[in-house]
Amino acid sequence: MTFSGLLIFVLASLCLFSVCSKPIGVHLRNMDSFIRAVQQVEDSNPGLSPLALVRALRRTAGHDDAMTIHFLGSSYNHSDGDILETAILNASSFSFFDKAIHHIVTDQGEERGVVLAQDGTTVALAPLLLGIEAGLKAKMEGKPAAGIFPLTLGRTLGLSFLSLQDFPPSHRLGPNGCWDNMDHPKVFKLRWPATLATDAVVNGGMDGAILGMNLSNLSGSENLQALSMTLKGYYSFILHEGQGLDAVSSHVSPRRREISRSLLEPLDLHSQVMETLALVWKLEKTEWIAMDTGVGKSVKGGLQAFAHKYWVLSRHESHAAVPPGGPRLE
């Protein structure tokens, strides 16, 4: 090989190596990645309030439907919205938040807008963030919380029960699914056709209700944590060696079943769901649906299935020291 030929070969090899080894920004679909992205926005905007940030995330994902606006107001009616939206988009190379928060199920059965939590469960971010925003809004305004249950669970459960009222109640919820890789999750495929209330949506709804109620009940003297810290405290807590969940007094994600039950069961969920559906139909000008005499029966059967599926703890779950894929040990 001539010197010029060798030079061309070396340069071509270097070029190929630089292209192949170029870092590719891939956001894993787990809660840790989402929290890091939130923290990046916070770090670049000192003094940012958690309410302003969670509202801006809603704006980025386009979640300004009639019921959300009814309870939380429009995400566009705030002076810092444009600045925050730019900061959010700059925090990711390809609009990570929009992809992470906007919930859809594709024709191929892939559920998007969900992330894998450390406790091994899959969580939809949209209902989680709506619950947090409702709680923060109540705390900042010094008023009783409004809309936490309708926005996190009530609407989704009610509409799912009604859309599948010809099916057995247990078939009106779920399903769960499987991740392509538990260590580097990118694709979540459902096990069978989706209802409106997939397991991830219900998990996110329960978490949103828990955190929203926690935030709304903070005393006036308690300072609000950054959004990333609230999420870390719930999803990324630490268990010490030999310590079980019974020793954890704070609200953490592996205890969502028992905590959500303790918070929501006293509310008379049947009445709550029926009131939520009435509001949905009023806002959509479809009140005639309420004339269906089977609505109440569908909601009653659906809620019984919900309680059995998401609130009844098995013996294994209630005695587990650390859930699969769960919190770090020290």
N, C-alpha and C positions, 0 to 999 in steps of 0.2 A: 504494500500500500504506500502511495506517495505521501509526502508530508502534507500537501494540501488536502488529500483525501482523508488522512488521519485527523486533521484539524476539523474538517466538516463533520466527521463521525463523532468527535468529542463534543462539538458544539450541539449537534443534534441530540446526543445523549443527555447533555446538561439541560437542554430545553425540555426534553421529554420528562426528565426527573422533576424539574421545577413545576411542570403542569400536573404530573401525577401526585406530587407531594404537597400541592397547594392545600392549605387547610380549608375544609368545607364546613360552614356553620350549620350543624345539624342539632336541632333542639329535640331532645328526648321528650317523650310525652309522659313525664312523671311529675309529681308534685314538687320535687326538689328543683327541677328545671324552671317550673313556673314561679316558684318563690324567688329564685335567683334573678329571674327577669324582672319581677316586681321590685326587688331590692335595687336593681340597677337603675330603674326609673327614680326611685326614692333618693339614691345617692347623687343623681344628677340634678335633683330639684330639692335642695335643702329647705326645710320648713313646710314641705308639702303635707297637707292634711290627708289622713286616710280616706275621708269621705270624698274629697276632690279626686283622689286617685281612683277609687273604685267606681266613681261616677264616670270618669274618663275612660276606664276600661269598658264600661257598658256602652259608651258612645262608640268606641273603636269596634266593638262587636256588633253594633247596630241593633241593640236590644231596647228599642223604644216603642214597644207595642202599647196598645190602649190601656191595659191593666197596669203595666209597669209605670206609665206616665201618671195614671190615676193615683197611685200610691207614692211614687218617688219623684214625680215631675220629669220634664224632658231633660235629657243629658246635654242638650244643646243650649239650654238657657243659662249658661254660666260663662262669665268673662274669661276664666282661665282654661276653658275647654280646648281652644285651638292650640295654645302653648303646650298643654299636656298631651294632646293627641300627637303633636310633632315629637315630643320627647319619647312617647311610647313607641312610635314607629322607628325612631332612631335607636332605640334600645335593642332592636332586632334587625337582622339582615333581610328578613323576608316576612315582615308583618306577623311576627310570632303570636302576638296576643289575639289577633283576629282569628287565626287558625286554631288557637288553643281554646278560646272561649265559645265560639259560635258552634252550637250543637246541631248536628245533623246525622242521619243514618243513610248511607249510600244504598243504591240498588244492589250492590254486592254484599251488603250486610256489614260494612265497616262503620263503626260508630266513632264519630269525631267530636271534638270539644270535650274529651274526657282525658283524665290523667291517672296514672297508677300511683297510689299512695303507699307510704312505707308499711302500713298495716296489711298490705296485700290486696286491698279493695280498689275498685275503679270508681272514680268520682267525676261527675259532670261539673264543670266550673260555673256554668251560667246560674243555676239555682243557688249554688254556694255563695257567689258574689252578690246576688240579689238580696239574700238574707242578711249578709254583712252590711250592705248599703242601707237596708231598712233599719237595722239596729243602730248604725252610726248616725243616721238622720234623726232618729228619735233621741239619741243621746245629745247631739249637738243642739237640737231645738228644745230640749227639756220637756218633751211631751211623751205620752204613752206610745209605744211602738204600734204602728199600723201597717198591715200588709205582709208581715213576716210569713205567716202560714200560707195565705193565698199565693204569694209569689214563689215560695220554695216548694210547697207540696200540694196545696189545695187545688189549684187549677189543673195541674198535671194529673193528679189522681182522679179528679172528677171527670175530666175529659177522656181519660183512658178507660175508666169504668163504663162510660156511656158509649164510647165508640165500639166497644166489644161486648155490649150487654147481652148478645145472643150466645156468648161463649161462657163456660164455667168461670166463676170469679177468679180462680187461681191462674187462668190464662189471660187475664187482663193486666197483668204486671210482668215486668221483666222483658227480655231475658238477661242473663249474664253473658259473658263472652270470654275470649282468650286473647292474650297478647302474643305477638310474634316472638318477643324476647323479653323475659322478665327483668333482665339486667339492663337492656338497652331498648325499652319499649318505643315502638313507632306506629304500629298498626294494631287496632283492637277490632276483632271480628266477633259478631254476635253468634250465639249458638243456634238461634232460630229467628224467624221474622220478628221485628221489634214491635212492641206496644209503645204508646206515648210515654209510659213510665218504665223505662229500662232500669235495671238494677243500678247503673251508674247515675242516672237521673235521680232516683230515689235516695241513693247515698249522698249525692250532692245536696239534695233538698233537706235531708235530715241534718247534715252538717251546717247548712246555711241557717236552718231554724235554730240550732243550738248556739252557733256563734252570734247570730243576730240578736237572740234573746239575752245572751250574756252581755253584749255590748250595750243594749238598750237599758239594762238594769244596773249599769255602773253608777256609782254615786257621783254627785257633782264634783267632788274633790278629787276623784281618780282621773289621772291623765290617760288619754288614749295612746295606745302603742301604735307604731307604724304598722301598716297592713301586713308587711312581710313578717313582722314579729308575731302578730296575731296568728297568722297561718303556721309559722314555725312552732309556736306553743301548742297548737292543736295536732299538727301532723308529724312534727319532727322532734318529739319529746325524747327524753333519755331515761331508760330503766337501768338501774344498777344491778350488778350480778346477783342472781337469786331473788330478785324483786318481782312480784307479780303485779298485775293491773289493779288488784284490790288495794295496793299500797299507794296508788296514784289518786290524790284527792281532786286534782284539776280535771277539767273536761278535755279528753283526748280522743282521737278518732277511733281506736279500737273499742271504745265504750259507747259508740254512737247509738247502738240499739237500746241499751238501758237508759241512757241519758235522754234520748229523744222520746222514749216512752214516758219517762217521768215528767217531761215538760209538756208533752202534747196530749197524753191520754186524759188529763183532767179537763181539756177544752171542749169536750163533746164534739168529736171530729165529724160526726154525721151532720150536725148543724153547721159547722164551719165549712164543710165541703159544699153543702147545699147553698149557703150564702155566697160562696165564691162563684159557683156556677151561675147563680142569679145575676151577679155582677158582670160576669163574662157576657151573658146574653144581653144584658142591658147595654153594655158598652158596644156590643156588636149589632145591636138592634135586632136581636133574634129571640125576643122574650117568648115567642110562641113555643119554643122547645120545652119550656117549663110546663106546658100543658100535658106533656107525655106522662101518663100515670105510672110508668115504670121507672122513672128517674130515681125516686127515693129508694126503691127496692134494689136497683143496680148499685147505688152508692153504698147501701148497707152491706150487701154481699161483698162488694169490692173492699170495703174497709176491714171486714173480717179477714179476708185473704191477706190484706196488707199487714195487719197486726200479726198474723201467724207467720208470714214470710219474713218480715223485717224486725219484729220485736221479740219473738220467742227465741230464747237462747238455748242452744243444745248443751248437754252436759260437758262436751269437749270444749266449747267456746267459753263457757262460764268458768272453767278451771284452768284455762291456758295461761301459762306464765308469760309467754311472749307469742304474739300471733305470727303466723307464717309471713316472712318478708317484713317483719315488724320493726319496731324502734331499735335504735342502737343500744348495746349494752356497754356498761362501763365497769 
